[in-house]
Amino acid sequence: MSFNLAFYSAFFAVLGLVGIVLLGLGAHLYVIFGVVVPYVAVLLFFVGMIYRVVRWGRCPVPFRIPTVCGQQQSLPWIKRTLGDKIESPFTTRWVIVRMLLEVLCFRSLFRNLSVSLDKEGPKLSYFSNKWLWLWAITFHYSFLVVLLRHLRFFTQPVPGFVHFLDSIDSFFEIGLPQIQISGIILLIAVTFLLIRRITNPQVRYISLPSDYFPLFLIIGIAFSGILMRYWYKVDVVAVKELALSLVHLNPQVPKGIGWIFYVHLFLVCVLFAYFPFSKLVHMAGIFLSPTRNLPNNSRYVRHINPWNPVVKVHTYEEYEEEFREKMKEAGLPLEKE
């Protein structure tokens, strides 16, 4: 495998972030990493997301350009199956069904196929690629569970559904403290996605530092969280005190939380601040994608481009009226004598 500059640049960037935290803690900059950085990260996240969504929303889409692979609504005697209604939605109701399957079940990724060129001859072969779908959906749902579980630090009293998630997550009751499956699965899933990007020649060829960086960042977040829970203990009461003070806009940094917590928190803040300006913003972009959120009704509705400029035309009748005498002298035929 050749030297992968994108891989190593992203890897050392994340290591550099960890180094920044350790140097800052050595200089006793606890307020910077415990208060200033979280507030700046949250502000950048919300401002950036609003900016991206508003910018996308202002883009005009006058035509129907959904990606479809089913029978379009046509003549009454041409039957459409349930799959056709989902794959080629004609009404808003079926667009909603399609979007729900896309967001909750990763429909398009589930239907993804691997393509390879046979060595025996110039022939393309298609193979199922469900492993990518499985690890991707596992990664996203485990990340969601981890985020929801962390609400216990920001709420008082803790909502009931957070306690329910905790009980389900530590269902096997292994060890003390109990092992929470979502954090382990998150680390395994994101590691698989990283390994795939490294080992697949086609994917590695098109990968940029911006593709590797969030993967390493999430690995660092998951790994530091696991270290903090099972090996390097932190004062959980002090962590919740800090979190609640941030939520109530009355920040106070308790002493003795532990350095691993600040590493974990800083990486989370970097991910939040980086989110709106990266490819991760597809979380919001999927809802504004015209290839997904539009009905396929081009045979029933005429879509006219609203920003076409008004063109002043010169009809043949006007032309003939203007040059009638000259055309008559030249012997050219006239529609109106």
ZAVO-793735 format. One line per 5 residues: number of its first residue (from 1); their letters; for each residue y, x, z of C-alpha. Coordinates in pm, whole numbers, plus 50000, padded with zeros to 5 digits. Last residue first. Layout:
BEGIN
NUM) a) Y X Z | ...
REM end
This chain:
BEGIN
337) ekelp) 54046 44809 45047 | 53848 44861 45365 | 53539 45081 45354 | 53710 45324 45122 | 53547 45535 44854
332) lgaek) 53722 45861 44764 | 53918 45864 44439 | 54154 46141 44549 | 54453 45906 44524 | 54268 45651 44741
327) mkerf) 54183 45918 45000 | 54546 46028 45015 | 54666 45673 45058 | 54414 45588 45328 | 54461 45906 45535
322) eeeye) 54558 45756 45873 | 54383 45424 45826 | 54066 45602 45718 | 54071 45828 46023 | 54128 45534 46254
317) eythv) 53829 45357 46100 | 53626 45678 46121 | 53683 45696 46492 | 53892 45963 46663 | 53762 46017 47013
312) kvvpn) 53950 46110 47329 | 53692 46242 47574 | 53720 46137 47936 | 53562 46413 48140 | 53205 46367 48272
307) wpnih) 53226 46352 48652 | 53038 46026 48702 | 52727 46124 48500 | 52572 45792 48408 | 52236 45684 48546
302) rvyrs) 52084 45389 48365 | 51844 45214 48598 | 51505 45076 48499 | 51333 45364 48321 | 51502 45621 48545
297) nnpln) 51349 45462 48855 | 51186 45760 49027 | 51331 45705 49372 | 51535 45990 49522 | 51472 46181 49847
292) rtpsl) 51227 46449 49731 | 51359 46631 49424 | 51710 46535 49532 | 51669 46754 49844 | 51898 46632 50122
287) figam) 51629 46556 50382 | 51447 46881 50307 | 51769 47073 50362 | 51773 47008 50736 | 51460 47204 50826
282) hvlks) 51521 47406 50509 | 51773 47588 50729 | 51505 47848 50797 | 51603 48011 50468 | 51889 48176 50649
277) fpfya) 52254 48114 50736 | 52199 47810 50958 | 51923 47986 51162 | 52084 48323 51233 | 52278 48202 51538
272) flvcv) 51976 48019 51678 | 51741 48312 51606 | 51985 48557 51764 | 52004 48333 52071 | 51625 48322 52101
267) lflhv) 51611 48703 52074 | 51875 48731 52347 | 51690 48492 52577 | 51360 48678 52548 | 51523 49016 52610
262) yfiwg) 51720 48865 52899 | 51400 48725 53049 | 51222 49058 53017 | 51494 49222 53227 | 51426 49016 53540
257) igkpv) 51593 48724 53716 | 51712 48931 54011 | 52065 48803 54047 | 52188 48459 53947 | 52434 48429 53655
252) qpnlh) 52665 48131 53697 | 52802 47927 53410 | 52984 47601 53486 | 52965 47432 53147 | 52711 47180 53285
247) vlsla) 52449 47295 53035 | 52515 47662 53112 | 52487 47599 53487 | 52160 47414 53427 | 52015 47711 53237
242) lekva) 52124 47966 53499 | 51976 47763 53786 | 51661 47712 53582 | 51624 48088 53538 | 51695 48146 53908
237) vvdvk) 51415 47905 54003 | 51183 48075 53754 | 51238 48418 53912 | 51062 48640 53661 | 50712 48785 53647
232) ywyrm) 50619 49056 53400 | 50251 48982 53332 | 50152 48621 53256 | 50467 48417 53193 | 50715 48689 53098
227) ligsf) 50465 48870 52878 | 50386 48543 52698 | 50757 48471 52648 | 50816 48827 52524 | 50537 48782 52269
222) aigii) 50662 48443 52150 | 51022 48560 52111 | 50926 48890 51950 | 50692 48715 51708 | 50975 48471 51629
217) lflpf) 51210 48760 51550 | 50945 48942 51347 | 50897 48629 51136 | 51273 48566 51116 | 51327 48922 50982
212) ydspl) 51045 48931 50728 | 51188 48683 50478 | 51550 48803 50513 | 51424 49158 50454 | 51312 49036 50110
207) siyrv) 50972 48924 49985 | 50920 48880 49609 | 50666 49162 49571 | 50497 49086 49903 | 50420 48731 49790
202) qpnti) 50255 48849 49468 | 50069 49135 49638 | 49932 48917 49923 | 49866 49156 50212 | 50213 49174 50367
197) rrill) 50323 48812 50331 | 49979 48696 50443 | 49998 48924 50747 | 50335 48775 50844 | 50210 48417 50808
192) ftvai) 49902 48508 51014 | 50124 48660 51285 | 50330 48339 51290 | 50011 48140 51350 | 49870 48369 51621
187) lliig) 50197 48379 51817 | 50244 48002 51796 | 49881 47942 51893 | 49924 48150 52208 | 50247 47972 52302
182) siqiq) 50098 47628 52232 | 49784 47692 52437 | 49948 47716 52776 | 49736 47937 52999 | 49746 47826 53360
177) plgie) 49925 48057 53599 | 49660 48123 53715 | 49368 48133 53476 | 49232 47871 53237 | 49318 47508 53308
172) ffsdi) 49178 47387 52972 | 49445 47115 52946 | 49739 47354 52979 | 49922 47211 52677 | 49820 46855 52760
167) sdlfh) 49957 46879 53115 | 50274 47050 53000 | 50327 46794 52724 | 50295 46512 52979 | 50540 46682 53216
162) vfgpv) 50785 46707 52926 | 50722 46340 52839 | 50824 46243 53192 | 51171 46387 53167 | 51261 46666 53418
157) pqtff) 51507 46554 53683 | 51711 46763 53627 | 51719 46889 53271 | 51779 47228 53107 | 51482 47427 53240
152) rlhrl) 51235 47143 53189 | 51355 47120 52830 | 51150 47434 52765 | 50843 47220 52705 | 51017 47056 52408
147) lvvlf) 51081 47393 52244 | 50721 47509 52298 | 50587 47181 52157 | 50805 47216 51848 | 50693 47576 51793
142) syhft) 50331 47463 51821 | 50404 47195 51562 | 50567 47436 51318 | 50307 47711 51348 | 50011 47475 51320
137) iawlw) 50167 47316 51011 | 50203 47659 50852 | 49861 47782 50962 | 49682 47481 50813 | 49891 47467 50495
132) lwkns) 49828 47835 50424 | 49458 47789 50490 | 49447 47491 50253 | 49483 47699 49939 | 49238 47527 49705
127) fyslk) 49161 47729 49397 | 49286 47720 49040 | 49153 47944 48766 | 49348 48068 48466 | 49158 48206 48169
122) pgekd) 49224 48516 47963 | 48873 48653 47997 | 48613 48801 48231 | 48870 48917 48487 | 48982 48562 48557
117) lsvsl) 49355 48514 48614 | 49439 48361 48951 | 49619 48051 49076 | 49615 47930 49436 | 49687 47561 49484
112) nrfls) 49937 47362 49690 | 49852 47000 49764 | 49876 47060 50139 | 50209 47238 50082 | 50348 46929 49908
107) rfclv) 50236 46699 50189 | 50365 46901 50483 | 50227 46637 50725 | 50531 46531 50928 | 50817 46618 50693
102) ellmr) 50648 46560 50357 | 50446 46259 50471 | 50761 46107 50618 | 50953 46181 50299 | 50691 46007 50085
97) vivwr) 50692 45700 50305 | 51073 45694 50298 | 51068 45720 49918 | 50818 45433 49918 | 51065 45211 50098
92) ttfps) 51353 45328 49879 | 51179 45189 49573 | 51004 45341 49270 | 50816 45621 49442 | 50618 45853 49210
87) eikdg) 50368 46037 49430 | 50370 45767 49698 | 50348 45467 49467 | 50104 45656 49244 | 49878 45726 49542
82) ltrki) 49872 45358 49631 | 49756 45287 49275 | 49976 45173 48989 | 49854 44938 48718 | 50009 44924 48372
77) wplsq) 50015 44551 48291 | 50364 44505 48433 | 50518 44778 48213 | 50659 45082 48390 | 50672 45215 48744
72) qqgcv) 50585 45583 48706 | 50224 45700 48721 | 50192 45994 48959 | 50282 46361 48965 | 50645 46351 49072
67) tpirf) 50928 46594 49134 | 51237 46381 49181 | 51525 46435 48935 | 51708 46100 48922 | 52054 46167 48788
62) pvpcr) 52399 46142 48946 | 52346 46412 49208 | 52691 46512 49331 | 52707 46803 49580 | 52914 46686 49876
57) gwrvv) 52604 46634 50092 | 52496 46993 50041 | 52829 47123 50171 | 52829 46876 50458 | 52475 46980 50555
52) ryimg) 52555 47353 50536 | 52878 47322 50736 | 52719 47101 51000 | 52432 47348 51038 | 52668 47644 51066
47) vffll) 52892 47476 51323 | 52588 47369 51527 | 52412 47706 51520 | 52725 47918 51550 | 52829 47728 51863
42) vavyp) 52481 47754 52013 | 52473 48130 51949 | 52824 48185 52089 | 52737 47994 52407 | 52409 48182 52450
37) vvvgf) 52577 48524 52391 | 52862 48465 52635 | 52656 48342 52930 | 52341 48540 53012 | 52377 48832 52772
32) ivylh) 52748 48893 52833 | 52735 48792 53200 | 52451 49035 53263 | 52641 49332 53123 | 52517 49563 53401
27) aglgl) 52547 49881 53184 | 52169 49925 53198 | 52144 49558 53107 | 52345 49630 52793 | 52124 49923 52697
22) lvigv) 51811 49711 52742 | 51962 49423 52544 | 52073 49647 52257 | 51728 49808 52245 | 51566 49469 52200
17) lglva) 51801 49400 51909 | 51718 49739 51761 | 51348 49655 51774 | 51432 49341 51575 | 51619 49547 51317
12) ffasy) 51336 49802 51315 | 51092 49536 51196 | 51332 49387 50942 | 51400 49730 50785 | 51029 49813 50797
7) falnf) 50918 49507 50604 | 51198 49513 50345 | 51141 49883 50278 | 50769 49840 50208 | 50627 50184 50140
2) sm) 50337 50143 49899 | 50000 50000 50000
REM end
